[in-house]
Amino acid sequence: MVSAYFRDKYGRIEIAFFIIYYLLFPVLTTIEMQVFEPHPYKLNMGETLFYGIITMIPPWICYKVVIQGYLFNKKYLRFVFFFVLYLVFSNFYDIGVHWLISNMSFLPANIVQRAASRYSIDIKYNLGHFISVYMLRELIVLSALAYFTRSARQEKLISDLKEQQLQSELRYLKVQLQPHFFFNTLNNIYALTLQRSEKAASLVAKHAEMMRYILYESSQNIVSLQKDVDFLKNYVEVEAMRHSDKIDISFETQGIIAQALIEPLLLLPFVENTFKHGIREETSDGYVYIVISLVEKELFMEIRNSKPARGRGGKTGIGLQNVVRRLEILYPGRYTLEIEDKERSYELRLNLIVKTDDQMYSS
């Protein structure tokens, strides 16, 4: 349990605060008094550290038990009661420490004398001034620390929960996309087999390669942009087999490198939507132009396609809805998407900042 506390970021902050407040500050004060306010007796650094460690114990108990245990849990009556009890305990603890040191004859005489003088002062003085002034300041400081760490922990917890929720949503969107793709590819194979096309065998081979990517690569959180673009290239080649030779289909890439990274299947719905809703009824004079380019870390994707004269516009597919949602989650504020859906043509421009291998390793 102790090791877990030290592994906790905010637990380490609490420990660092107590060390700075109860050890470092008294040491700095001792140095300052020696340099700027010389005392008739020499202040001992070891003595300062010893008293700092001893003095740290009651506030730590107050912080962990009284403030975090009762004040945070809104048990205000118990908090007041135990804080008053802490004041009494702290006072007698301080008196007891000085009394014990004043009776240790084996210690240096100056340390024993100072402990005896502080002990006599404690008896007459502590119950009034020490408790009312010093303890009030200490309560404010410890409460501020407690509220800071509590607020930071809650913000971290909320952030983690949001991250888990987003990851769950991404997994759901990806799982939802895969059956959608499988159904479309099976429809492609079915259409060609009905036509008894010689392209069916080649189409099946291409589909096998694409499904291998779907099953094994797309389960990862991030993949090489080169692999994802190669997958899209296969997809376009498969679609080209299904359509008339009179339909102009072009797929171009520029500057794509393996070091660039992207979420798998992120671009697929845009390409898929182009063929499904754009040229599905075209028999001639149709076109699909796809360009994907990478300039440094900026990815550009432009798609232009014709629309059938008598075809119905249809509703946006589930894949396109999913990819827009994925962009919102994965690239908030780091992407732009422009769509121009005209009567006879459809244009899409996507721009986003991708990561590289160097960024992944550094993060």
N, C-alpha and C positions, 0 to 999 in steps of 0.2 A: 504493500500500500504506500509505503514511503517512497519507493522508487517510482511508482506511478505518479505521485505528487510532483516529484522532481522532473518527470518527463512532461508534465503539463506546463504549457507556456506561461499561464497566469499564476501557477504555483511558484514558478521561478521568479516572476515579477514580485510577488509578495515577499519571498525570501530576500531578494535584492533590496527591496524597500527597507526591510527591517535592518539589514546589515548597514545600509547607507545612513539611515536615520539614527540608529542606536550605536553604531560603531564609528563610521566614517566622520559624521558630523562632530561627535565629541573629540575625536583625534584632531580634526582641523581646528576646533576651538582651543584645544590644548596648545597646538602650535602657534595659533594667533596670540594667545595670552603670553606665551614665552617670548614672542618677538615684539609685540606692541604694548603689552601690559605686564611687564616683569613682576613676578610674585616674590615675596621674601623666601618662599620655599620652592624647591625645584619640583615641577610637575613630572610625574613618571608616566611614560607612554604605556608601559605594561599595565600599570594600575588603571589607566584610563580604559584600556581594552577590557580588562577584567571587570570593571564596574559596568562597562557597556554590555557585556554578555549577560551579567547578572540582572541588569535592569531590563533586558529584553524579554525575560521570561513572563512576567505578569501581563504586559501588553499583548504578547502573543496569545495568551490564554483568553484575554478579553476579546481580542480580534476574532479568534476561531469559535469561541463558545458564546460569548455575550452578544456580539454584534451580528455575526453570521448565523448563529443558532437561534436567537430570539428576535433581534431587530428585523432581520430579513424575512422572518416568518410571521411578522406582524403580531408577535406576542409581547405587546408593549408593557403590560404590567410586570411580566416576568423579566423583561429587559431592564426596567427601572430597578426592580428588586435586586437582580444579579449585578447590575452595574454599581449600585450602592455597596453591595457585598464585595465587589471587586475593589472599590475604593478603600474599604477598610482593610481588606486582605493586602492590597498593594502597599498601603501605609505601614502596616506591621511587618510585612515582608522586607521593606526597605530598612526599617528600624532593626529587624533581626539580623540582616546582613551586616550592617555596620557594627552591631553589638558583637557578632561572632568574630569579625575581623579585629575589633578592638581588644579581644581577649586571646588573640593568637600571638603569644609572646615571641614565637620563632620568626615572625615577619620583621622586616626592617622597622625601626622605631618610628620613622616619620609616617609610614603608612598606618601603623597602629594608632598614632596620635591623631591623624586626620580622621580616621574612622571613629575614634572616641568623640572627637569634637562634633562630627556630623550626627553621631548617635544622640548626643545631648541636645543638638539643635532639633532633631526629629521629634523628640519627646515634647518639646515646647511649641514647635512651630508647624509641623507637617499637617496636623489635623485641620488647620485653618488655611493658610496661604497655599501650601503645596497642593492640597486636594482641590481647592476652589479654582486656582489659576492653571497650574501645570496639568492637572488631570483633564480639565475642560479642553485645553488645547490638544491634548493627546487624543481625546475622544473624537474631536473634529477631524484630526488628521487620519486616524484609523478608520473612521466612518467613510471619509472620502476615498481612501484606498479600497475599502470593501465595496463601495458602490461602483467604483471604476472597474474593478475586476469582474464584478457581477454583470455590469452592463456589457463589458467586452465579451464575456463568456456567452451571454444571451445573443449578442449580435453574431458571434461565431456559430452558435447553434442554429440560428435562423438561416444564416448563409449556407450552412451544411445541408439543412433541410431543403432549402430551395434548390441547391445543387442536386440533391438526390431526386427531387421531384422532376427537375429538368432531364436528368439522366434516364429516369423511368419513362418520361414522355418520349425521349429520343428513341429508346429501345422499342416502345410501342409503335412509333411512327415507322421505324425500320422494319419491324416484323409485319406491319400492315402493308408496307410497300412490296415486300418480297412475293407474297402470294399474288398480288396485283400484277407483278412482272411475269410470274410463271403462267398465269392465265393468258396473258397477251402472247407470250411466246408459243404456247400450245395452240392458240388460235392461228398463229402464222403457219405452223407445221401442218395443221389440219387443212388450211386453205390450199396449200401447195399439193398435198396428197390428193385432195379432191380433183385438182387440175391435172394430176398425174405428171407433174412437172419433173424434169430431170434435175432441177435445182434442189429437190427435196433432200437428197442425201447430203449435199454440201450444207444445206440449211441445218440439218440435224447436227452435223459436226460443229458448226459455228455455235449452235445453241448449247451443245455439251460444254464447249469452252467457256461460254458466258455463264452457264449455271455453276460451273466449277468456281468461278470468281464469286458468284452470288453466295454460294454455300460456305466457302472457306475464307475469302478475303473480306467480305462485307461484315463478318462478325467482329472485325476489329474496329476500334474507335477511330483510327486514322490510317490511311494508306498512302502509297506513293501516287502523286498526281499522274505520273506516266502510266501506271497500271489502270487507273480509272479511265483515262483517256483511251487507252488501248481497248478497254471493254466497250466504250462508246463507239469506237471505230468498228468493232465487230457487230455491234447492234445496228449501225447504219448500213453496213454491208448486207446484213440479213434482210433489213427492210428494202434495200435496193433490189434484192432478188424477187421480192413479192410484187413489185410495182412494174408498170409498163416501162419499156426502154425509152419511151418518149418523155418520161418525167426526168427532169434534170436534178440529180442528187449529188451534192458536193459536201465533203467533210475535210476541212483543212485545220492543221495545227501549226503553231509557231512558238518556238522558244520553250517547249515543254521539257522539264528536266525531272529526273527521278528524285532529286533532293527535295523538291516541293511536295508538300503533304496536303491532303484534303480528306474530308469525311467520305467514306465509300458511298456510292450511289447518289451523291448529292446532286449531280448534274443530270442523271438519267431521266427524271420525270420531264425535264424541259425538252429533251430530244424525243422522248416517247410521245409527249403531247403533240409535238409537231407532226408526226406521222399519223397518229390516231385521229386527231381532229382537223388536220390540215389537208392532207391529200388522199384521204381514204377513198374518196369517190372520183378522184381525178383519173382520167384515162389518157389524157394528152395535155401537153403544154404546161404541166405542173412543174413546180421546182421546190427544192429544199436546199438552202445554203447554210452550212454550219461552220463557224470559225471559232476556234478556241486558242487563245494566245496567252503567254505568260511574259510579263515585262518586270524583271526583278521579282518582287513578291506580289505583284498585282495581276490577278487573273481576269481576263476578259473573255466573255462568251457572247457571241452574237448569232442569232438564229433568224432566218427569213424564209418564209414558205408561202406558197400560194394556197388559196382556199377554193374549194369547188364551187362553181357557179350556182348549182342547185342544191348544194349540201346545206344541212342545217348546222347552225353554229354549235349546238350542244352545250352541255354544262362542263365546267372545268372538272377534270378528272381528280380522283382522290390523290393520285400521285403528286400532281401539281400543288394541291392544297397542302400536302404533307411537307413538300420541299420548301415552300414558303415559310411554314412554321419552323422547320429545322434551321433555316437561315436566320430567323428571328432569335432562336435560342443560341446557335453556335457563333453567329457573327453580328451581335448587336452593335449597331452603329458602324459596322465595318463592311457593309455591302450596299449596293444600289441595284435595284431591279426595275427596268422600264419595259412595259408591254404596250404595243400598239396593235390593237385588234381591229383591223379594217374590214370592209366588206369583202374584198378579194385577196387580201394578204394579211399576214400575221408576222409581227416583228418583236423580237425579245432581245434585250441587252442586259447582261449580268456583269457586275464588277465586284470583286471581293478580294480581300487581302488574305493570302494563304500563309501558312507557316512553313518553315524549312527544318531540316534535320538539326541544324545548329541551334535553332530556337527551342526545339523539343528537348535537346540534351541540356541546354543551359537552364531551362525551367524545371 
